[in-house]
Each structure stands twice: as C-alpha cells, then as structure tokens.
C-alpha cells in the first residue's frame, strides 16, 4: 500500500491533513508503540520468507507477479513502522531505468521497492544480516565486494541484464549510508551498468523528516556509525510517525558516460536536499475546524463589514 493523498494547493503552499488528532501518538518516541509494532513486524517478516520462496526460490526468477508481492510487502512494512511517503516526480511506466539515490538507511530499499519494485545492488556485508540477508538473496539482490574490484565488475556486468530485460535496477552509489543531511561522493563504476545496457539513469533524493515540521530531518532513521540492525529496529519501533520525502529527478541519458552520470546524479540530489532543508511549503489543515462553523463565521464577518 502506498500512502498518497489528494491534497489541495493554497496560497501558503501545499495543504495536507494533520497527521493525527491524538497528540500522544505523534509527539515523541514512546515505548508503548512497541506493544503492537514489534509483534506486527515479527509476523510480517515471517510472511516474507514463504512468499520469497514461493516466487523466487523455485528457480522461476524475477517476474511481474513477484514484484507486485514485493511491493505490497514493503509498503505494509513502512506502515507498521509509521513511515509515510511523500513523493514528487516519478519514472515512466514499464521503463527499464537505473535509479540512483542517496543512502540513509536500509529503509530506503523498502521505500523505493514500494514505489517501483526492482532489483538492488548492495554491499556484500548485507548478506550476513540475520533474516534480511537471506531474504535479499532470494529477491535477486546483487552483492558487491568493495575490496575486490574484479569481482565487483563481474557483478555489475550481470546486473546490466536486469536493465536489458526491461526491469528496474536500483543502486546507492555512495557505497555507504549518511545522516541524511549530506551526500558522500558517488562512485562512477556502478553507472557503467547503465551505459552498457543503454538505459537512462534517474536520480532520486530521500529525506526523512519530522511529520509535524517539514524541512526538519528525523534523527531516528539514519543507519550510520555503530548502529546494529537489531538496535536500529528496536529504536524505530518506538519512534513517532514520520515522513519520508522521495523526489525523482529528470532522467539522464546513458550517452553521458559513467563519470558524468555520477557527477550529474550527485549534483541533482545535493541541490534537491538543499531545497528540502530550506523548508517545505506545507501547511497542515487544522482537524478541529468544522465546515459549518467556518461558513457561519464567514457569514458573520461579511455581515459585520457591511
């Protein structure tokens, strides 16, 4: 399930419904959220493994039906964790493109798969993650050993077949995660995959924000430093609902070459992050307002001004 709403645009900017009327639910991290989030997430993970085996583990390979199931699973996982997507832009339907994004957390994978399911290129260390590593392998993830250049080239060459087959390939060219406020240097090598397959590259910017304060980065989602998977998930299960802003940039032609593709993708994402940081033109609608009362007050105001 993708969390989109039809919103109105007013003079103050984008008008969207207030996240919740329950102040306790949206104020700050609270352990009480773990009462339902932990068992719900555990059950959701258990569902993932028989589904991944049924669609991927029997030699069928990746197929559209499997991608739709993966999309549903990722969207529901985000909902359990209280993460709402706010999306700008997109990619053409059924387009074979490489998506290149800044990397903040493993949650980036869930978000992009919930929007445009495809196959991912990840670091080799992810294979050792409990549960998630095995699930990633079954979902056709390509793992790169950054310490072995030749092996990485072979993996990227295999990944080009995904684009040639008309599917989506997702990369995080920083090679590591950041705090969401800055973007590390992009490696050019992964972009050779798009050049070899003659597929366009679509830069995508991801930023986790406080749901009540657009433009203010969330501190609980970045997976950096000494964070462990278990510790990070435990922190998220208590966190308040938040917004993940996802903005897709214009596609870049593969004829630019891998180095220019890396530079242009990096520049686009940095500029988009800067624009997001300056503050989003968002005004939350007050849920306590009532249409009849507003109409009555407007009529009284007009009557008094005559």
C-alpha positions in Angstrom: 0.0 0.0 0.0 1.4 3.4 -1.0 0.5 6.3 1.3 -0.6 9.0 -1.0 -3.4 11.5 -0.6 -5.0 14.0 -2.9 -4.0 17.4 -1.4 -5.1 20.9 -2.1 -2.8 23.7 -3.0 -3.4 27.1 -1.4 -1.7 30.4 -1.2 0.5 29.2 1.7 1.6 26.1 -0.3 0.6 22.5 -0.1 -2.3 21.9 2.3 -2.4 18.4 3.8 -4.5 16.8 6.6 -3.0 16.9 10.0 -1.2 13.6 10.7 -3.4 12.6 13.7 -5.7 14.1 16.3 -4.0 12.0 19.0 -1.3 14.2 20.4 0.3 11.3 22.4 0.7 9.3 19.2 2.7 11.9 17.3 4.7 13.8 19.9 7.9 11.8 20.5 9.3 8.3 20.8 7.3 6.2 23.2 7.9 2.6 24.3 4.2 1.8 24.3 4.3 1.7 20.5 6.4 -1.4 20.7 3.4 -3.3 22.2 1.8 -3.6 18.7 4.7 -2.8 16.4 7.1 -5.5 17.5 4.7 -8.4 17.1 3.2 -6.9 13.9 6.7 -6.6 12.4 7.7 -10.1 13.5 4.6 -11.6 11.9 5.3 -9.5 8.7 8.8 -10.9 8.5 7.6 -14.4 8.9 5.2 -13.9 6.0 8.1 -12.7 3.8 10.0 -15.9 3.8 7.4 -18.3 2.4 6.4 -15.6 -0.1 10.0 -15.2 -1.3 10.5 -18.9 -1.6 7.3 -19.4 -3.5 8.0 -16.7 -6.1 11.8 -16.7 -6.2 13.3 -19.8 -4.5 12.0 -22.4 -7.1 14.0 -21.2 -10.0 11.4 -19.1 -11.6 13.5 -16.0 -11.4 12.0 -12.5 -11.1 8.6 -12.0 -12.6 6.0 -9.2 -12.5 3.8 -11.0 -10.1 6.6 -11.5 -7.7 7.5 -7.8 -7.9 3.9 -6.8 -7.1 4.0 -9.0 -4.0 7.3 -7.5 -3.0 5.8 -4.0 -3.5 2.9 -4.9 -1.2 5.2 -6.3 1.5 7.4 -3.3 1.5 4.5 -0.8 1.7 3.0 -2.6 4.6 6.4 -2.8 6.4 6.6 1.0 6.2 3.1 1.4 7.5 3.9 -0.8 10.5 6.9 1.5 11.3 4.8 4.6 11.0 6.6 5.9 7.9 4.5 7.9 5.3 5.8 8.5 1.8 5.5 11.9 0.2 6.5 11.5 -3.5 7.4 14.1 -6.1 8.1 13.1 -9.7 8.5 9.5 -10.9 9.6 7.3 -13.8 7.7 6.3 -16.9 5.6 3.2 -16.6 7.3 -0.1 -17.6 10.6 1.8 -18.2 13.9 0.0 -17.9 15.9 2.5 -15.9 18.6 2.6 -13.3 17.6 4.5 -10.1 20.5 6.1 -8.3 19.8 7.5 -4.8 21.4 8.9 -1.7 21.6 6.3 1.1 20.4 6.9 4.6 19.1 3.6 5.8 18.0 0.1 4.7 14.5 1.7 4.9 15.4 3.3 1.5 15.1 -0.1 -0.1 11.6 -0.6 1.3 10.5 2.8 0.2 11.8 2.5 -3.4 10.5 -1.0 -3.7 7.1 0.1 -2.5 7.1 2.7 -5.3 8.9 1.0 -8.2 9.9 -2.6 -7.3 13.1 -3.8 -9.0 16.4 -5.4 -8.1 19.0 -3.8 -5.9 22.8 -3.6 -5.8 24.0 -3.8 -2.2 27.3 -4.2 -0.3 28.4 -7.7 0.4 28.2 -7.3 4.2 24.4 -7.2 3.9 24.5 -11.0 3.1 25.4 -11.6 6.7 22.5 -9.8 8.2 20.1 -12.2 10.0 16.9 -12.8 8.1 17.3 -9.8 5.8 20.5 -11.1 4.1 18.8 -14.4 3.1 15.6 -12.5 2.0 17.7 -10.1 -0.1 19.4 -13.0 -1.9 16.0 -14.6 -2.7 14.8 -11.3 -4.1 17.6 -11.2 -6.7 19.9 -8.6 -5.0 23.4 -8.2 -6.4 26.1 -8.0 -3.8 29.3 -6.1 -4.3 32.6 -6.7 -2.5 34.2 -3.3 -2.4 37.6 -4.8 -1.6 37.6 -6.9 -4.9 37.4 -4.7 -8.0 37.3 -7.6 -10.5 34.5 -9.4 -8.6 32.5 -6.1 -8.5 32.9 -5.7 -12.2 31.5 -9.2 -12.8 28.6 -8.5 -10.5 27.8 -5.2 -12.3 28.0 -6.9 -15.6 25.4 -9.4 -14.5 23.3 -6.6 -13.1 23.1 -5.0 -16.6 21.0 -8.0 -17.7 18.2 -6.7 -15.4 18.1 -3.4 -17.5 18.3 -5.3 -20.8 15.3 -7.4 -19.6 13.2 -4.3 -19.2 13.3 -4.1 -15.4 14.4 -1.6 -12.8 17.8 -1.6 -11.1 18.4 0.4 -8.0 21.9 1.5 -6.8 23.2 3.6 -3.9 26.5 5.0 -5.5 27.8 6.4 -2.2 28.6 2.8 -1.1 27.6 3.6 2.5 25.0 5.4 4.4 24.9 9.1 5.6 23.0 11.1 8.2 20.6 12.4 5.5 21.8 15.9 5.7 24.8 15.5 3.3 25.7 13.3 0.4 29.0 11.5 0.0 31.0 11.2 -3.2 29.4 8.9 -5.8 31.4 6.1 -7.3 31.4 6.0 -11.1 31.7 2.3 -11.5 28.1 1.3 -10.9 27.0 3.7 -13.6 28.8 1.6 -16.2 25.9 -0.8 -15.9 23.5 1.8 -17.3 26.0 2.7 -20.0 26.4 -0.9 -21.0 22.7 -1.5 -21.1 21.9 1.9 -22.8 19.4 2.6 -20.1 18.7 6.1 -18.6 19.6 7.0 -15.0 17.0 8.6 -12.7 18.5 10.4 -9.6 16.3 10.1 -6.5 16.6 12.1 -3.3 15.4 10.6 0.0 15.0 12.6 3.2 13.4 11.5 6.5 11.6 14.3 8.2 9.6 15.1 11.3 6.0 14.7 10.2 4.9 17.9 12.1 7.9 20.0 11.0 8.5 19.8 7.2 12.2 20.6 6.4 13.5 19.2 9.8 15.4 16.0 9.4 14.4 13.0 11.5 17.2 11.6 13.7 16.0 8.1 14.3 16.1 6.7 10.8 19.7 7.2 9.6 21.6 3.9 9.9 25.1 5.1 10.5 28.2 4.7 12.7 28.0 1.9 15.3 24.3 1.1 14.6 23.3 -2.5 14.6 20.3 -3.8 12.7 18.6 -5.1 15.8 19.3 -1.9 17.8 18.1 0.3 14.9 14.8 -1.6 14.5 14.2 -1.5 18.3 14.6 2.3 18.1 12.3 2.6 15.2 9.5 0.6 16.8 9.2 3.3 19.5 9.6 6.3 17.2 6.8 8.7 16.3 5.3 8.7 12.8 7.5 10.4 10.3 7.6 11.5 6.6 9.9 10.1 4.0 10.2 12.6 1.1 11.1 11.0 -2.2 11.8 13.1 -5.2 12.7 11.7 -8.6 14.8 13.9 -10.8 14.8 14.1 -14.6 16.3 11.0 -16.4 19.9 11.3 -17.6 21.0 9.8 -20.9 23.5 6.9 -20.8 25.5 8.6 -23.5 26.9 10.9 -20.9 29.2 8.2 -19.7 29.7 6.8 -16.2 31.7 9.7 -14.7 29.3 12.4 -16.0 26.3 10.3 -14.9 27.8 10.1 -11.4 28.5 13.8 -11.3 25.1 14.9 -12.6 23.2 12.4 -10.3 25.2 13.7 -7.3 24.6 17.4 -8.2 20.8 16.8 -8.6 20.5 15.1 -5.3 22.6 17.6 -3.4 20.5 20.5 -4.8 17.2 18.7 -4.0 18.4 18.1 -0.4 19.3 21.7 0.0 15.9 22.8 -1.3 14.2 20.4 1.1 16.3 21.6 4.0 15.2 25.2 3.4 11.7 24.2 4.3 8.8 22.6 2.5 5.8 24.9 1.6 3.4 22.8 3.6 0.5 23.9 5.8 -1.3 21.3 7.9 -5.1 21.6 7.9 -6.5 22.0 11.4 -8.6 18.9 12.2 -10.6 20.8 14.8 -12.1 23.1 12.1 -15.6 22.4 11.0 -17.1 23.4 7.7 -20.4 24.6 9.1 -18.7 26.6 11.8 -16.3 28.1 9.2 -19.3 29.0 7.0 -21.1 30.6 9.9 -18.1 32.7 10.9 -17.5 33.8 7.3 -21.2 34.9 7.0 -20.9 36.8 10.3 -17.7 38.5 9.2 -19.3 39.7 5.9 -22.4 40.9 7.8 -20.3 43.0 10.2 -18.2 44.5 7.5 -21.3 45.9 5.6 
